[in-house]
Amino acid sequence: MHARFEPLPAPARSKEAHDTAQALRERPGEWAHIETLGNLNRATNLAYRIRTGRHAAFRSVGTFDATARLGDDGTASVYACYVGTNNNPQQ
């Protein structure tokens, strides 16, 4: 173990996530497959983060809907949809 003093790197942001959110905004009301993950728990967690705006690319709260579906091979897919502008920006 060692101590090396240096500035913290800037937080990484996923350009792919922001591009996905923008693509959904361009087609409101349409569901799209956005991710395949190794298990249903991870997929459900991502869907929750999208729905609640905890994923920065999918803010504000309530502007996206998302769900997870289990595949026959044990993987899970995440689907998302842009549902429109949130009328309560304080959330």
Helices and strands as residue ranges (DSSP letters): H 15-25, E 32-37, H 40-51, G 56-58, E 64-70, E 76-82
